Amino acid sequence: MPIRRTATALLALSLAACAHRSALPSADARNWADAQQMVLVTSADWDAPGGELRRFERNGEGDGWKQIGEAVPVTLGRNGSGWGLGLNPQRGDGPVKREGDGKAPAGVFAIGTAFGYADSANTGLRYQAMTTNDWCIDVPASNYYNRIIDRSTVKAPYLDQSSEPMRRDIHVDGDQRYREGFVIEHNQGGAARQGGSCIFAHLWKAPGEATAGCTAMAPASMDALLAWLDARRKPVFVLLPMAQYAALKQDWKLPEVATPEARP
């Protein structure tokens, strides 16, 4: 009898410990535990070139996430998405983002500088007005890989091989896609050569038209997003196919999504 009581007590203790652990964020989620704003993009699966974007906010760590506004459609990489290099360790349960693969990076990422063609923008993010000399370097051999630089002041090999002018309206037939946007901090500093570069949220060229790896949306959606984002609230950008979202939601302390309907 004493042995049975001991075993029962140990089992109860073990179950209590498991319940306590499940209430805490995983080691991964602690990397963004101080985030008070989250931009969440969900897609149907790894191959989907589009999905839905939702905004969530909370007052502090441990508080529940509250959705702000309605879900809006977005387009993703023409070849869907793959695990990127962000705040979570890269995982092995899906494709991996590589330079030039046409995939949007999946995972959790810090949100960087807002940018655009205008001198200023209505946003709580730091803003950088782009000029004719600003380019994002997508050449892995360059020491400036995955950085936006002013080619009139920086002189280094391979800069002239980049295909990413930030003033697309000047260099690409009046293109308005980078008129408003912000940096998604994937592969910060180009640490992983061939890991993927120049990942932004920006305007779409047309509804439903996929990107080379960015997240694109309608101008009204971008205006609302930029006006809401506040760098002081440590915002993060999350992109996940729905199966991965469901699997990671508890460990990563992600918000509930009431109607996860991904769009093409």
PyMOL commands that set and color helices and strands:
alter all, ss='L'
color gray80, all
select helices_A, chain A and resi 2-22+29-32+159-161+168-171+188-190+219-228+231-233+242-248
alter helices_A, ss='H'
color red, helices_A
select strands_A, chain A and resi 37-43+50-57+66-75+81-83+104-116+127-129+134-136+148-150+180-184+200-203+215-217+236-241
alter strands_A, ss='S'
color yellow, strands_A
deselect
rebuild
show_as cartoon
